[in-house]
Amino acid sequence: MLKGINHSIIEVNETGSEYYERAILIIRPEYASAQRAVLEDEARRMLRDMDVPSALRSKSRRLVRILTASAFAAGGILIGCILSALTR
């Protein structure tokens, strides 16, 4: 059962993120009397500073690791072939 819940909220429709369409932030009661413009600016700044979701970040890191390992392996094979050709 809910009784008289009263929260001040800020809804940001343009987050500037390709991952998040909209954000709803609930303002703490002790800051509810702060100027609305200051709270909205802080909300936009916080959303701008948000990073890529961790699940997506780990996939891209995995791809970078695979590509790096492949490049080193190819370089090692190439050096091995060159050294083998020089010692003949």
Residue pairs with C-beta under 8 A, 6 or more apart in sequence:
7 26
7 27
8 26
8 27
8 29
8 32
9 24
9 25
9 26
9 27
10 24
10 25
10 27
10 39
10 40
10 43
11 22
11 23
11 24
11 25
12 22
12 23
12 24
12 25
12 40
12 43
12 44
12 47
13 21
13 22
15 21
15 22
15 23
15 47
16 44
16 47
16 48
17 47
17 48
17 50
19 52
19 53
19 56
20 47
20 50
23 43
23 47
25 43
27 34
27 39
31 39
51 57
52 60
